[in-house]
Amino acid sequence: MVNRASKQNLRTRVRYHYRGNAEGSTLRLTLGCLLGLGLRRVGSGKRLTFGERELTAWMAEHAYVCWFEHPEPWIAEIALIAQLDLPLNLDQNRHHHFHEYLSDLRASARSRARGLPILS
């Protein structure tokens, strides 16, 4: 079994999902796409982002986080993905019926954003 331990702690990871942007957070990218928010290129044109304030506000009202301690969380993650219905988790979840739709939705949003002018 490969040790998939993150170099970040849980607090840092959760904070970034709630305060970061769609470029660095797969959760924000997924939620923004599902909510129909417009993904756009900003800055140098390499970074993709939504109207992050709107997404942050939606998450504050609707997205909650809980966790439990585990000595080898990467092992618990594999077991949970296999046992639970987690449609927004693409990693290790190709068997889920929502996987292809969500993957295509995210790819389409990225492609559409790359075709639009860069926002300053």
C-alpha positions in Angstrom: 0.0 0.0 0.0 1.3 3.4 -0.9 1.4 6.1 1.8 -0.7 8.9 0.3 -0.2 11.2 3.3 -0.6 14.9 2.4 2.1 17.4 3.3 -0.6 19.7 4.5 -2.6 19.2 7.7 -6.4 18.9 7.6 -7.0 22.4 8.9 -4.9 23.9 6.0 -6.7 21.8 3.4 -10.2 22.6 4.6 -9.4 26.3 4.9 -8.1 26.4 1.3 -11.3 24.7 0.1 -13.3 27.3 1.8 -11.2 30.4 1.1 -9.1 29.5 -1.9 -10.0 29.4 -5.6 -11.1 26.9 -8.2 -7.6 26.5 -9.6 -6.2 25.0 -6.4 -9.3 23.3 -5.0 -11.0 20.4 -6.8 -14.0 20.9 -4.4 -14.4 24.5 -5.5 -14.0 23.6 -9.1 -16.7 20.9 -8.9 -19.2 23.0 -6.9 -18.7 26.0 -9.2 -19.3 23.9 -12.3 -22.4 22.2 -10.7 -23.8 25.6 -9.7 -23.3 27.0 -13.2 -20.8 29.7 -12.2 -18.7 31.0 -15.0 -15.1 29.8 -14.9 -12.6 32.4 -16.3 -8.9 32.9 -16.8 -7.4 35.6 -14.7 -3.9 37.2 -14.1 -1.4 35.7 -16.5 -4.1 33.6 -18.1 -3.0 30.3 -16.5 -5.1 30.5 -13.4 -8.8 29.6 -13.7 -11.3 30.9 -11.2 -15.0 31.6 -10.6 -16.6 34.5 -9.0 -15.1 33.2 -5.8 -17.1 35.4 -3.4 -20.4 33.9 -4.7 -19.1 30.4 -4.4 -17.7 31.1 -0.9 -21.1 32.5 0.2 -22.8 29.4 -1.1 -20.4 27.1 0.6 -20.8 29.0 3.9 -24.5 28.4 3.8 -24.6 24.8 2.3 -21.3 23.0 2.7 -20.3 21.5 6.0 -17.2 19.6 7.0 -16.7 16.9 9.6 -13.8 14.5 10.2 -12.4 11.8 12.4 -8.8 11.0 13.4 -7.2 7.9 11.9 -3.6 6.9 12.1 -3.5 6.1 8.3 -6.2 8.3 6.7 -5.2 7.3 3.1 -6.3 3.8 4.0 -9.6 5.0 5.5 -10.2 7.1 2.4 -10.0 4.1 0.1 -12.4 2.1 2.3 -14.9 5.0 2.6 -14.9 5.7 -1.2 -15.6 2.0 -1.8 -18.4 1.9 0.8 -20.1 5.3 0.5 -22.0 7.1 -2.3 -19.6 10.0 -2.9 -20.5 11.5 -6.3 -18.3 14.6 -6.0 -15.1 12.6 -5.3 -13.5 11.8 -8.6 -10.3 10.2 -7.2 -10.6 6.4 -6.9 -14.3 6.7 -7.8 -14.5 5.9 -11.5 -17.1 3.2 -10.8 -19.6 5.9 -9.7 -22.3 6.7 -12.3 -21.8 10.4 -11.8 -18.0 10.3 -12.5 -18.2 10.6 -16.2 -20.7 13.4 -16.2 -18.8 15.4 -13.6 -15.5 14.9 -15.3 -17.0 16.1 -18.6 -18.6 19.1 -17.0 -15.3 20.2 -15.4 -13.4 19.6 -18.7 -16.0 21.6 -20.6 -15.8 24.5 -18.1 -12.0 24.6 -18.4 -12.2 24.5 -22.2 -14.8 27.2 -22.4 -12.8 29.4 -20.0 -9.6 29.0 -22.1 -11.6 30.4 -25.1 -12.7 33.5 -23.3 -10.6 36.7 -22.8 -8.5 36.9 -19.7 -10.1 39.0 -16.9 -7.9 41.6 -15.2 
